[in-house]
Amino acid sequence: MTATATPVPQRRLPRFGFHTHNERLHGRLAMLGFMALLGVEWFLGHGLLVTP
């Protein structure tokens, strides 16, 4: 009798949900947006939601 290895099922990547590429892209865009917001507030001298 010969020993055979148990086949390991191949997992397919889901087409929805969290993916590292998308999460990295959205994180970088969020950082850029936050830095742009800080730059605008520094340039204006007050927050965007505050009337001067």
Summary of the structure (lengths in Angstrom):
residues: 52
radius of gyration: 24.4
end to end distance: 86.0
largest distance: 86.0
contacts: 62
relative contact order: 0.08
helix: 48%
strand: 0%
